[in-house]
Amino acid sequence: MRVFKFGGASVKDAEAVKNVVNVLQTVGYENTLLVVSAMGKTTNAMEEVVNAYFKNKKDIPSKISDIVEYHNSIISDLFENKQHKIYKDFKTLIDEINGFLVWNKSPNYNFVYDQIVGYGELISTTIISAYFEKVGISNNWLDVRHYIKTDTSYRDTTVNWERTQANVADIDKKVLNITQGFLGSDDNNFTTTLGREGSDYTAAILAYCLNADSVTIWKDVPGVLNADPRYFKETQLLNNISYREAIELAFYGASVIHPKTLQPLQRKEIPLHVKSFLNPKDPGTTVGKGMGIEPKVPCFIVKKNQVLMKLSSLDFSFMVENNISEIFKLFHDFKIKVDLIQNSAISFSVCVDNKFGGLQDLLQQLKSKFKVVHHEGVSLYTIRHFNAQALDSLTNGHEVLLEQRGKETVQLVVK
Protein backbone atom coordinates (compact mmCIF):
# COMPACT_ATOMS: atom_id res chain seq x y z
CA MET A 1 0.00 0.00 0.00
CA ARG A 2 1.39 3.39 -1.04
CA VAL A 3 0.14 6.91 -0.46
CA PHE A 4 0.91 9.58 -3.09
CA LYS A 5 0.33 13.27 -2.47
CA PHE A 6 -0.01 15.73 -5.35
CA GLY A 7 0.02 19.43 -4.47
CA GLY A 8 -1.55 22.41 -6.20
CA ALA A 9 1.35 22.99 -8.60
CA SER A 10 1.10 19.40 -9.87
CA VAL A 11 -2.58 19.87 -10.89
CA LYS A 12 -2.61 23.58 -11.78
CA ASP A 13 -3.94 23.12 -15.35
CA ALA A 14 -5.01 20.49 -17.86
CA GLU A 15 -1.45 19.64 -18.91
CA ALA A 16 -0.48 19.16 -15.27
CA VAL A 17 -3.41 16.78 -14.73
CA LYS A 18 -2.31 14.82 -17.80
CA ASN A 19 1.17 14.67 -16.32
CA VAL A 20 -0.23 13.09 -13.14
CA VAL A 21 -1.50 10.29 -15.38
CA ASN A 22 2.02 10.03 -16.83
CA VAL A 23 3.50 9.78 -13.33
CA LEU A 24 1.09 6.98 -12.39
CA GLN A 25 1.75 5.11 -15.61
CA THR A 26 5.50 5.46 -15.03
CA VAL A 27 5.66 4.34 -11.39
CA GLY A 28 2.49 2.24 -11.20
CA TYR A 29 -0.71 2.80 -9.25
CA GLU A 30 -1.66 -0.60 -7.86
CA ASN A 31 -2.70 -0.53 -4.18
CA THR A 32 -2.29 3.24 -4.14
CA LEU A 33 -4.17 6.09 -2.48
CA LEU A 34 -3.85 9.59 -3.94
CA VAL A 35 -4.17 12.68 -1.76
CA VAL A 36 -4.72 15.76 -3.93
CA SER A 37 -4.67 19.48 -3.13
CA ALA A 38 -6.74 22.28 -4.68
CA MET A 39 -5.67 23.23 -8.19
CA GLY A 40 -3.04 25.95 -8.55
CA LYS A 41 -3.87 28.99 -6.43
CA THR A 42 -7.51 27.99 -5.79
CA THR A 43 -7.10 28.11 -2.02
CA ASN A 44 -6.12 31.78 -2.30
CA ALA A 45 -9.14 32.41 -4.53
CA MET A 46 -11.43 30.68 -2.02
CA GLU A 47 -9.97 32.86 0.74
CA GLU A 48 -10.97 35.93 -1.30
CA VAL A 49 -14.55 34.64 -1.32
CA VAL A 50 -14.49 34.35 2.47
CA ASN A 51 -13.02 37.83 2.84
CA ALA A 52 -15.71 39.25 0.53
CA TYR A 53 -18.40 37.52 2.60
CA PHE A 54 -17.27 39.38 5.72
CA LYS A 55 -16.16 42.69 4.18
CA ASN A 56 -18.04 43.37 0.96
CA LYS A 57 -20.73 40.88 -0.06
CA LYS A 58 -21.32 42.49 -3.46
CA ASP A 59 -17.88 41.20 -4.51
CA ILE A 60 -18.84 37.55 -3.88
CA PRO A 61 -20.33 36.82 -7.35
CA SER A 62 -17.21 38.04 -9.17
CA LYS A 63 -14.90 36.11 -6.85
CA ILE A 64 -16.85 32.89 -7.40
CA SER A 65 -17.04 33.61 -11.13
CA ASP A 66 -13.24 33.69 -11.26
CA ILE A 67 -13.11 30.26 -9.64
CA VAL A 68 -15.72 28.87 -12.03
CA GLU A 69 -13.95 30.28 -15.09
CA TYR A 70 -10.57 28.86 -14.01
CA HIS A 71 -11.90 25.35 -13.43
CA ASN A 72 -14.16 25.36 -16.48
CA SER A 73 -11.10 26.14 -18.60
CA ILE A 74 -9.35 23.05 -17.19
CA ILE A 75 -12.45 20.89 -17.60
CA SER A 76 -12.99 21.95 -21.22
CA ASP A 77 -9.35 21.10 -22.02
CA LEU A 78 -9.70 17.65 -20.46
CA PHE A 79 -13.18 16.69 -21.68
CA GLU A 80 -14.09 17.22 -25.34
CA ASN A 81 -17.65 16.04 -24.72
CA LYS A 82 -19.48 19.10 -23.35
CA GLN A 83 -22.26 16.81 -22.10
CA HIS A 84 -19.87 14.91 -19.81
CA LYS A 85 -21.16 14.40 -16.28
CA ILE A 86 -18.24 16.39 -14.84
CA TYR A 87 -19.88 19.68 -15.86
CA LYS A 88 -22.95 18.89 -13.77
CA ASP A 89 -20.85 17.62 -10.84
CA PHE A 90 -18.77 20.80 -10.87
CA LYS A 91 -21.89 23.00 -10.98
CA THR A 92 -23.31 21.09 -7.99
CA LEU A 93 -20.22 21.90 -5.92
CA ILE A 94 -20.40 25.60 -6.86
CA ASP A 95 -24.11 25.62 -5.98
CA GLU A 96 -23.22 24.22 -2.56
CA ILE A 97 -20.82 27.12 -1.96
CA ASN A 98 -23.44 29.68 -2.94
CA GLY A 99 -26.06 27.89 -0.83
CA PHE A 100 -23.87 27.96 2.27
CA LEU A 101 -23.20 31.68 1.86
CA VAL A 102 -26.96 32.29 1.77
CA TRP A 103 -28.07 30.19 4.75
CA ASN A 104 -25.04 30.60 7.03
CA LYS A 105 -25.70 32.59 10.19
CA SER A 106 -22.39 32.04 11.95
CA PRO A 107 -20.21 35.15 12.47
CA ASN A 108 -17.18 32.95 13.17
CA TYR A 109 -14.62 33.73 10.45
CA ASN A 110 -12.64 30.52 10.99
CA PHE A 111 -15.78 28.35 10.76
CA VAL A 112 -16.91 30.03 7.53
CA TYR A 113 -13.36 29.78 6.16
CA ASP A 114 -13.30 26.01 6.56
CA GLN A 115 -16.74 25.51 5.00
CA ILE A 116 -15.78 27.50 1.88
CA VAL A 117 -12.06 27.01 1.34
CA GLY A 118 -12.31 23.21 1.52
CA TYR A 119 -14.24 23.15 -1.75
CA GLY A 120 -10.96 23.66 -3.61
CA GLU A 121 -9.96 20.08 -2.83
CA LEU A 122 -13.45 18.68 -3.44
CA ILE A 123 -13.48 20.28 -6.91
CA SER A 124 -9.95 19.20 -7.90
CA THR A 125 -10.42 15.56 -6.91
CA THR A 126 -13.82 15.39 -8.63
CA ILE A 127 -12.29 16.63 -11.90
CA ILE A 128 -9.22 14.40 -11.67
CA SER A 129 -11.20 11.29 -10.75
CA ALA A 130 -13.45 11.82 -13.78
CA TYR A 131 -10.44 12.35 -16.05
CA PHE A 132 -8.81 9.16 -14.79
CA GLU A 133 -11.94 7.24 -15.72
CA LYS A 134 -11.94 8.85 -19.15
CA VAL A 135 -8.38 7.66 -19.88
CA GLY A 136 -9.03 4.19 -18.52
CA ILE A 137 -7.70 4.45 -14.97
CA SER A 138 -10.42 3.01 -12.77
CA ASN A 139 -10.53 4.72 -9.37
CA ASN A 140 -12.60 5.22 -6.26
CA TRP A 141 -13.35 8.83 -5.18
CA LEU A 142 -13.43 9.20 -1.40
CA ASP A 143 -14.70 12.14 0.66
CA VAL A 144 -11.90 12.43 3.23
CA ARG A 145 -14.30 14.20 5.62
CA HIS A 146 -15.97 10.84 6.22
CA TYR A 147 -12.66 9.40 7.42
CA ILE A 148 -10.58 12.06 9.20
CA LYS A 149 -12.44 13.25 12.31
CA THR A 150 -11.28 16.26 14.29
CA ASP A 151 -12.17 18.73 17.00
CA THR A 152 -13.71 22.16 16.25
CA SER A 153 -10.51 24.25 16.17
CA TYR A 154 -11.35 25.54 12.72
CA ARG A 155 -8.42 26.36 10.40
CA ASP A 156 -5.93 24.49 12.60
CA THR A 157 -7.77 21.48 13.90
CA THR A 158 -6.60 18.49 15.95
CA VAL A 159 -7.16 14.96 14.69
CA ASN A 160 -9.21 12.45 16.68
CA TRP A 161 -6.91 9.52 15.99
CA GLU A 162 -9.09 6.79 17.47
CA ARG A 163 -12.16 7.65 15.39
CA THR A 164 -10.07 8.32 12.30
CA GLN A 165 -8.34 4.95 12.59
CA ALA A 166 -11.69 3.17 12.86
CA ASN A 167 -13.05 5.00 9.80
CA VAL A 168 -9.98 4.50 7.62
CA ALA A 169 -10.07 0.75 8.29
CA ASP A 170 -13.04 0.60 5.90
CA ILE A 171 -11.04 1.84 2.88
CA ASP A 172 -10.50 -0.81 0.19
CA LYS A 173 -6.72 -1.00 -0.27
CA LYS A 174 -6.91 -3.05 -3.47
CA VAL A 175 -8.14 -0.24 -5.72
CA LEU A 176 -6.80 3.17 -6.71
CA ASN A 177 -8.39 5.62 -4.29
CA ILE A 178 -8.36 9.39 -4.72
CA THR A 179 -9.20 11.79 -1.91
CA GLN A 180 -8.67 15.33 -0.68
CA GLY A 181 -5.84 16.76 1.34
CA PHE A 182 -6.25 19.45 4.02
CA LEU A 183 -9.77 18.47 5.13
CA GLY A 184 -11.54 16.67 7.97
CA SER A 185 -14.85 17.03 9.78
CA ASP A 186 -16.05 17.58 13.33
CA ASP A 187 -18.71 15.70 15.32
CA ASN A 188 -21.47 17.69 13.58
CA ASN A 189 -19.99 16.84 10.16
CA PHE A 190 -18.97 20.42 9.47
CA THR A 191 -15.80 20.68 7.40
CA THR A 192 -12.56 21.40 9.26
CA THR A 193 -9.08 22.07 7.88
CA LEU A 194 -5.65 20.97 9.07
CA GLY A 195 -3.86 24.27 8.42
CA ARG A 196 -2.41 25.71 5.20
CA GLU A 197 -0.33 23.20 3.27
CA GLY A 198 -2.02 20.48 5.33
CA SER A 199 -2.32 17.97 2.46
CA ASP A 200 1.07 16.47 3.36
CA TYR A 201 -0.30 15.88 6.85
CA THR A 202 -3.40 14.23 5.38
CA ALA A 203 -1.17 11.80 3.48
CA ALA A 204 0.68 10.95 6.69
CA ILE A 205 -2.54 10.46 8.68
CA LEU A 206 -3.95 8.06 6.10
CA ALA A 207 -0.63 6.24 5.70
CA TYR A 208 -0.42 5.74 9.46
CA CYS A 209 -3.97 4.40 9.68
CA LEU A 210 -3.53 2.15 6.63
CA ASN A 211 -0.08 0.86 7.69
CA ALA A 212 1.20 1.98 4.30
CA ASP A 213 4.60 0.93 3.00
CA SER A 214 5.55 4.47 1.99
CA VAL A 215 4.39 8.03 1.34
CA THR A 216 5.54 9.96 -1.73
CA ILE A 217 5.11 13.72 -2.01
CA TRP A 218 5.30 14.82 -5.65
CA LYS A 219 6.79 18.30 -6.04
CA ASP A 220 8.08 20.63 -8.75
CA VAL A 221 11.60 20.34 -7.28
CA PRO A 222 13.95 17.31 -7.42
CA GLY A 223 13.43 16.54 -3.72
CA VAL A 224 14.31 18.19 -0.43
CA LEU A 225 16.89 20.91 -1.11
CA ASN A 226 19.19 22.51 1.43
CA ALA A 227 17.54 25.88 0.71
CA ASP A 228 14.44 27.29 -0.97
CA PRO A 229 15.41 28.13 -4.59
CA ARG A 230 13.01 31.09 -4.51
CA TYR A 231 15.29 32.84 -2.01
CA PHE A 232 18.72 31.26 -2.45
CA LYS A 233 20.73 31.08 -5.68
CA GLU A 234 22.72 27.91 -5.02
CA THR A 235 20.90 24.84 -3.70
CA GLN A 236 21.82 21.21 -3.19
CA LEU A 237 19.67 18.09 -3.21
CA LEU A 238 19.62 16.17 0.07
CA ASN A 239 19.61 12.46 -0.82
CA ASN A 240 18.74 11.07 2.60
CA ILE A 241 17.45 12.62 5.82
CA SER A 242 16.61 11.02 9.14
CA TYR A 243 13.17 11.56 10.69
CA ARG A 244 14.78 13.57 13.47
CA GLU A 245 16.61 15.87 11.05
CA ALA A 246 13.53 16.31 8.87
CA ILE A 247 11.40 17.16 11.93
CA GLU A 248 13.99 19.79 12.92
CA LEU A 249 13.95 21.30 9.42
CA ALA A 250 10.14 21.29 9.31
CA PHE A 251 9.93 22.82 12.79
CA TYR A 252 12.12 25.71 11.70
CA GLY A 253 9.96 26.24 8.63
CA ALA A 254 11.33 24.22 5.71
CA SER A 255 8.42 24.55 3.30
CA VAL A 256 8.90 21.29 1.42
CA ILE A 257 7.46 19.19 4.28
CA HIS A 258 4.51 20.15 6.50
CA PRO A 259 5.63 20.29 10.18
CA LYS A 260 3.03 17.79 11.40
CA THR A 261 3.64 15.27 8.61
CA LEU A 262 6.61 13.45 10.06
CA GLN A 263 5.44 12.42 13.53
CA PRO A 264 2.88 9.77 12.45
CA LEU A 265 5.29 8.41 9.83
CA GLN A 266 8.13 8.19 12.34
CA ARG A 267 5.97 6.31 14.85
CA LYS A 268 5.45 3.47 12.37
CA GLU A 269 8.76 3.96 10.53
CA ILE A 270 7.01 4.59 7.22
CA PRO A 271 9.54 6.06 4.77
CA LEU A 272 8.73 9.38 3.11
CA HIS A 273 9.90 10.07 -0.44
CA VAL A 274 9.97 13.56 -1.93
CA LYS A 275 10.19 13.34 -5.71
CA SER A 276 9.75 15.43 -8.84
CA PHE A 277 6.53 15.01 -10.81
CA LEU A 278 8.50 16.30 -13.82
CA ASN A 279 11.09 13.50 -13.56
CA PRO A 280 9.31 10.65 -11.76
CA LYS A 281 12.13 8.15 -12.33
CA ASP A 282 14.68 10.27 -10.45
CA PRO A 283 15.38 9.06 -6.88
CA GLY A 284 14.52 12.31 -5.07
CA THR A 285 14.94 12.44 -1.29
CA THR A 286 14.16 9.68 1.21
CA VAL A 287 13.28 10.49 4.81
CA GLY A 288 13.63 7.47 7.07
CA LYS A 289 15.07 5.94 10.20
CA GLY A 290 18.63 6.67 11.28
CA MET A 291 19.89 8.18 8.04
CA GLY A 292 21.32 11.40 9.43
CA ILE A 293 21.64 13.86 6.56
CA GLU A 294 23.50 13.17 3.33
CA PRO A 295 25.29 15.15 2.08
CA LYS A 296 25.94 17.03 5.32
CA VAL A 297 25.81 20.63 4.17
CA PRO A 298 24.39 23.80 5.75
CA CYS A 299 20.60 23.98 5.38
CA PHE A 300 19.02 27.41 5.05
CA ILE A 301 15.42 28.18 6.03
CA VAL A 302 13.74 31.58 5.83
CA LYS A 303 10.42 32.80 7.19
CA LYS A 304 9.33 36.14 5.75
CA ASN A 305 6.94 38.72 7.21
CA GLN A 306 7.60 37.84 10.83
CA VAL A 307 7.15 40.08 13.87
CA LEU A 308 9.89 40.61 16.46
CA MET A 309 8.71 41.75 19.89
CA LYS A 310 10.78 42.76 22.90
CA LEU A 311 8.85 42.86 26.16
CA SER A 312 10.02 44.13 29.52
CA SER A 313 8.28 44.85 32.81
CA LEU A 314 7.04 48.37 33.42
CA ASP A 315 8.88 48.61 36.76
CA PHE A 316 12.17 46.96 35.62
CA SER A 317 11.47 43.87 37.71
CA PHE A 318 12.65 40.46 36.53
CA MET A 319 10.79 38.69 33.72
CA VAL A 320 10.07 35.41 35.48
CA GLU A 321 7.81 32.40 35.08
CA ASN A 322 4.50 34.07 35.89
CA ASN A 323 5.18 36.88 33.36
CA ILE A 324 6.18 34.45 30.63
CA SER A 325 3.26 32.10 31.25
CA GLU A 326 0.87 35.08 30.99
CA ILE A 327 2.48 36.12 27.69
CA PHE A 328 2.20 32.63 26.25
CA LYS A 329 -1.43 32.39 27.24
CA LEU A 330 -2.07 35.54 25.22
CA PHE A 331 -0.16 34.06 22.26
CA HIS A 332 -2.43 31.03 22.47
CA ASP A 333 -5.60 33.11 22.77
CA PHE A 334 -4.76 35.18 19.68
CA LYS A 335 -3.40 32.21 17.67
CA ILE A 336 0.09 33.70 17.40
CA LYS A 337 2.70 31.09 16.45
CA VAL A 338 6.02 31.49 18.26
CA ASP A 339 9.14 30.76 16.17
CA LEU A 340 11.99 31.99 18.41
CA ILE A 341 12.38 32.92 22.08
CA GLN A 342 15.19 34.72 23.89
CA ASN A 343 15.06 36.14 27.39
CA SER A 344 17.27 38.01 29.83
CA ALA A 345 16.72 39.12 33.40
CA ILE A 346 14.44 42.05 32.55
CA SER A 347 13.37 41.43 28.95
CA PHE A 348 11.78 38.76 26.81
CA SER A 349 12.21 38.73 23.02
CA VAL A 350 10.10 36.64 20.72
CA CYS A 351 9.76 36.25 16.94
CA VAL A 352 6.23 35.30 15.91
CA ASP A 353 4.07 34.55 12.88
CA ASN A 354 0.87 36.60 12.64
CA LYS A 355 -0.84 34.26 10.14
CA PHE A 356 -4.26 34.57 11.83
CA GLY A 357 -4.15 38.38 12.03
CA GLY A 358 -4.39 38.74 15.81
CA LEU A 359 -1.29 40.93 16.24
CA GLN A 360 -2.90 44.33 16.87
CA ASP A 361 -5.32 42.99 19.47
CA LEU A 362 -2.45 41.11 21.11
CA LEU A 363 -0.26 44.23 21.26
CA GLN A 364 -3.07 46.17 22.91
CA GLN A 365 -3.30 43.52 25.63
CA LEU A 366 0.47 43.29 26.10
CA LYS A 367 1.00 47.06 26.32
CA SER A 368 -1.37 47.27 29.26
CA LYS A 369 1.07 45.18 31.32
CA PHE A 370 4.49 45.39 29.65
CA LYS A 371 6.74 47.77 27.81
CA VAL A 372 6.61 46.53 24.20
CA VAL A 373 8.87 47.33 21.25
CA HIS A 374 8.02 45.51 18.04
CA HIS A 375 9.25 45.28 14.44
CA GLU A 376 6.93 44.04 11.70
CA GLY A 377 8.03 42.66 8.33
CA VAL A 378 11.27 41.10 9.56
CA SER A 379 12.74 37.82 8.28
CA LEU A 380 13.78 34.86 10.42
CA TYR A 381 16.70 32.89 8.98
CA THR A 382 17.68 29.51 10.36
CA ILE A 383 20.85 27.63 9.39
CA ARG A 384 21.14 23.98 10.39
CA HIS A 385 24.72 22.62 10.41
CA PHE A 386 26.04 26.14 9.97
CA ASN A 387 29.63 27.15 9.32
CA ALA A 388 31.38 30.51 9.12
CA GLN A 389 30.86 30.84 5.38
CA ALA A 390 27.13 30.12 5.66
CA LEU A 391 26.78 32.65 8.48
CA ASP A 392 28.66 35.34 6.55
CA SER A 393 26.41 34.84 3.53
CA LEU A 394 23.40 35.95 5.60
CA THR A 395 24.86 38.70 7.78
CA ASN A 396 26.40 40.65 4.91
CA GLY A 397 24.05 43.45 3.88
CA HIS A 398 21.46 42.77 6.58
CA GLU A 399 20.77 44.49 9.89
CA VAL A 400 20.71 41.70 12.49
CA LEU A 401 18.13 42.46 15.17
CA LEU A 402 18.56 39.25 17.15
CA GLU A 403 20.84 36.22 17.00
CA GLN A 404 20.52 32.88 18.77
CA ARG A 405 23.15 30.19 18.39
CA GLY A 406 23.35 26.55 19.42
CA LYS A 407 25.70 23.68 18.59
CA GLU A 408 23.99 22.74 15.32
CA THR A 409 21.68 25.68 14.62
CA VAL A 410 21.89 29.44 14.39
CA GLN A 411 18.88 31.75 14.00
CA LEU A 412 18.96 35.36 12.89
CA VAL A 413 16.16 37.93 12.83
CA VAL A 414 17.05 40.52 10.20
CA LYS A 415 15.56 43.63 8.57
ChimeraX attribute file (.defattr): number of C-alpha atoms within 10 A of each C-alpha:
attribute: neighborCount
match mode: 1-to-1
recipient: residues
	/A:1	17
	/A:2	20
	/A:3	24
	/A:4	25
	/A:5	26
	/A:6	24
	/A:7	22
	/A:8	22
	/A:9	18
	/A:10	25
	/A:11	23
	/A:12	20
	/A:13	20
	/A:14	19
	/A:15	14
	/A:16	19
	/A:17	22
	/A:18	17
	/A:19	16
	/A:20	21
	/A:21	18
	/A:22	15
	/A:23	19
	/A:24	16
	/A:25	11
	/A:26	12
	/A:27	10
	/A:28	11
	/A:29	20
	/A:30	14
	/A:31	15
	/A:32	21
	/A:33	31
	/A:34	24
	/A:35	28
	/A:36	27
	/A:37	32
	/A:38	29
	/A:39	25
	/A:40	19
	/A:41	13
	/A:42	24
	/A:43	22
	/A:44	13
	/A:45	17
	/A:46	23
	/A:47	17
	/A:48	17
	/A:49	26
	/A:50	24
	/A:51	17
	/A:52	17
	/A:53	17
	/A:54	13
	/A:55	11
	/A:56	11
	/A:57	13
	/A:58	10
	/A:59	14
	/A:60	19
	/A:61	12
	/A:62	12
	/A:63	17
	/A:64	18
	/A:65	11
	/A:66	14
	/A:67	18
	/A:68	14
	/A:69	11
	/A:70	16
	/A:71	20
	/A:72	16
	/A:73	12
	/A:74	19
	/A:75	22
	/A:76	15
	/A:77	12
	/A:78	19
	/A:79	18
	/A:80	9
	/A:81	10
	/A:82	10
	/A:83	9
	/A:84	13
	/A:85	11
	/A:86	21
	/A:87	16
	/A:88	11
	/A:89	15
	/A:90	19
	/A:91	14
	/A:92	13
	/A:93	16
	/A:94	17
	/A:95	12
	/A:96	13
	/A:97	18
	/A:98	15
	/A:99	11
	/A:100	13
	/A:101	18
	/A:102	9
	/A:103	8
	/A:104	10
	/A:105	9
	/A:106	9
	/A:107	9
	/A:108	10
	/A:109	14
	/A:110	18
	/A:111	18
	/A:112	23
	/A:113	22
	/A:114	26
	/A:115	22
	/A:116	20
	/A:117	27
	/A:118	25
	/A:119	22
	/A:120	25
	/A:121	26
	/A:122	22
	/A:123	22
	/A:124	24
	/A:125	26
	/A:126	20
	/A:127	21
	/A:128	23
	/A:129	20
	/A:130	21
	/A:131	21
	/A:132	16
	/A:133	12
	/A:134	12
	/A:135	10
	/A:136	8
	/A:137	15
	/A:138	15
	/A:139	17
	/A:140	14
	/A:141	18
	/A:142	20
	/A:143	16
	/A:144	23
	/A:145	22
	/A:146	16
	/A:147	21
	/A:148	25
	/A:149	26
	/A:150	27
	/A:151	16
	/A:152	20
	/A:153	15
	/A:154	24
	/A:155	23
	/A:156	19
	/A:157	19
	/A:158	18
	/A:159	19
	/A:160	14
	/A:161	15
	/A:162	11
	/A:163	13
	/A:164	20
	/A:165	18
	/A:166	12
	/A:167	16
	/A:168	19
	/A:169	13
	/A:170	10
	/A:171	15
	/A:172	13
	/A:173	16
	/A:174	11
	/A:175	16
	/A:176	18
	/A:177	22
	/A:178	24
	/A:179	25
	/A:180	30
	/A:181	30
	/A:182	29
	/A:183	33
	/A:184	29
	/A:185	24
	/A:186	22
	/A:187	10
	/A:188	8
	/A:189	12
	/A:190	15
	/A:191	26
	/A:192	31
	/A:193	30
	/A:194	24
	/A:195	18
	/A:196	12
	/A:197	20
	/A:198	21
	/A:199	28
	/A:200	28
	/A:201	26
	/A:202	26
	/A:203	28
	/A:204	30
	/A:205	24
	/A:206	25
	/A:207	24
	/A:208	24
	/A:209	18
	/A:210	20
	/A:211	15
	/A:212	22
	/A:213	15
	/A:214	18
	/A:215	28
	/A:216	23
	/A:217	23
	/A:218	25
	/A:219	23
	/A:220	13
	/A:221	18
	/A:222	22
	/A:223	24
	/A:224	28
	/A:225	20
	/A:226	23
	/A:227	23
	/A:228	20
	/A:229	12
	/A:230	6
	/A:231	11
	/A:232	12
	/A:233	8
	/A:234	10
	/A:235	15
	/A:236	17
	/A:237	17
	/A:238	22
	/A:239	20
	/A:240	24
	/A:241	23
	/A:242	19
	/A:243	26
	/A:244	19
	/A:245	18
	/A:246	22
	/A:247	22
	/A:248	15
	/A:249	23
	/A:250	19
	/A:251	15
	/A:252	23
	/A:253	20
	/A:254	24
	/A:255	17
	/A:256	19
	/A:257	22
	/A:258	22
	/A:259	21
	/A:260	19
	/A:261	21
	/A:262	25
	/A:263	17
	/A:264	17
	/A:265	26
	/A:266	20
	/A:267	10
	/A:268	14
	/A:269	19
	/A:270	22
	/A:271	19
	/A:272	25
	/A:273	21
	/A:274	24
	/A:275	23
	/A:276	23
	/A:277	23
	/A:278	18
	/A:279	16
	/A:280	18
	/A:281	12
	/A:282	12
	/A:283	14
	/A:284	23
	/A:285	23
	/A:286	22
	/A:287	29
	/A:288	22
	/A:289	15
	/A:290	12
	/A:291	15
	/A:292	16
	/A:293	17
	/A:294	13
	/A:295	13
	/A:296	14
	/A:297	16
	/A:298	20
	/A:299	21
	/A:300	27
	/A:301	22
	/A:302	21
	/A:303	18
	/A:304	13
	/A:305	15
	/A:306	21
	/A:307	21
	/A:308	25
	/A:309	17
	/A:310	17
	/A:311	22
	/A:312	22
	/A:313	17
	/A:314	13
	/A:315	9
	/A:316	12
	/A:317	11
	/A:318	14
	/A:319	17
	/A:320	15
	/A:321	9
	/A:322	8
	/A:323	15
	/A:324	14
	/A:325	11
	/A:326	11
	/A:327	19
	/A:328	14
	/A:329	11
	/A:330	17
	/A:331	17
	/A:332	11
	/A:333	11
	/A:334	17
	/A:335	18
	/A:336	19
	/A:337	15
	/A:338	16
	/A:339	17
	/A:340	19
	/A:341	13
	/A:342	13
	/A:343	15
	/A:344	11
	/A:345	11
	/A:346	15
	/A:347	19
	/A:348	21
	/A:349	19
	/A:350	17
	/A:351	24
	/A:352	23
	/A:353	21
	/A:354	18
	/A:355	13
	/A:356	12
	/A:357	12
	/A:358	15
	/A:359	19
	/A:360	11
	/A:361	11
	/A:362	17
	/A:363	16
	/A:364	11
	/A:365	13
	/A:366	16
	/A:367	13
	/A:368	10
	/A:369	14
	/A:370	19
	/A:371	15
	/A:372	19
	/A:373	13
	/A:374	13
	/A:375	13
	/A:376	16
	/A:377	12
	/A:378	19
	/A:379	20
	/A:380	28
	/A:381	19
	/A:382	27
	/A:383	24
	/A:384	23
	/A:385	16
	/A:386	20
	/A:387	14
	/A:388	7
	/A:389	9
	/A:390	16
	/A:391	17
	/A:392	10
	/A:393	10
	/A:394	17
	/A:395	12
	/A:396	9
	/A:397	10
	/A:398	11
	/A:399	12
	/A:400	16
	/A:401	14
	/A:402	16
	/A:403	15
	/A:404	13
	/A:405	12
	/A:406	10
	/A:407	8
	/A:408	11
	/A:409	17
	/A:410	18
	/A:411	22
	/A:412	22
	/A:413	24
	/A:414	21
	/A:415	14
